[in-house]
Amino acid sequence: MLKFDILEQYEAQHARKLEAEQQFKEREMDAKRVYDDLKSEYEVMIQRSVVEGADVGETLDELDSKITDAERLYKRRQREAAIQSVTNAGFSVSKMDVVNAFNTDYRASVQGKVLPDIYDRVELARSLILSAVLDLYNEIDEYRDVTEQVKEIADAAKTTGETSTYHGVQNPVLKNIDFGSNPEIARMIADIPYEANDVIEKRQLPTGVEYTKKINGGKK
């Protein structure tokens, strides 16, 4: 597969962004835990003063000051995380840079690398198949007269009583299974579109078909 450099650049910077996002989120959560713990401690201290009748005023004042500081820090951490999550400052590759590069230069490069050989083989296959069909039917025509002559002799042999059964005669180019129907090769060619659809769906060649690459005499 052709390397797509700008995508790798985007993925690398995206990974850095996710790492930073995680760090800022953890800072926010840490600040929230401290803030929540102090509030819980403040509430417990008030409950204790009610139950035990203890004087906790000085402790509450200290906790209140700590809660104020913790709340301020927690809100700051929230702002920092929110800003970080939407910032792309300093990033050299945007999402649309990737999309545009894919649809222009990368697409053209892939097509230039992949398609010529495939199209050449399709054209070669088309030429070979149609030429084979032409040769087949030309050969059928070539042996048509002699076949008709032998058929007439077979008919005469039956008519004169030289044989009690009729001996069928068919064009020697055709196989026995072709008798009275389309040539086997014609049926094979008719099956190619169905086989091609099967290859597209399964991404594999039919059983008995060898992967062949004969452009410029090569085979792979």
BELSUL-V173967 format. One line per field, one symbol per residue. phi: phi as a letter, one per 30 degrees, with the letter a starting at -180 (. if undefined). burial: I if it has 16 or more other ideal C-beta (glycine too) atoms within 10 Angstrom, else O. A space follows every 10 residues. Layout:
phi->???
burial->???
This chain:
phi->.ddceddddd dddddddddd dddddddddd dddddddddd dddddddddd dciddceddd dddddddddd dddddddddd dddddcdbei ddbceddddd dddcdddddd dddcdedddd dddddddddd dddddeddde ddcddddddd dddddddddd idbcbdcdbb eddddedddi bdeedddddd deeddddddd dchaddejcc dbbcdhidbb
burial->OOOIOIOOII OOIOOOOOOO OOOIOOIIOO IIOIIOOIOO OIOOIOOOOO OOOOOIOOOI OOIOOIIOOI IOIIOOIOOO IOOIOOOOOO OOIOOOOIOO IOOOOIOOOO OOOOOOOOOO OOOOOOOOOO OOOOOIOOOI OOOOOOIOOO OOOIOOOOOO OOOOOOOOIO IOIIOOOIOO OOIOIOOOIO OOOOOOOOOO OOOOOOOOOO OOOOOOOOOO
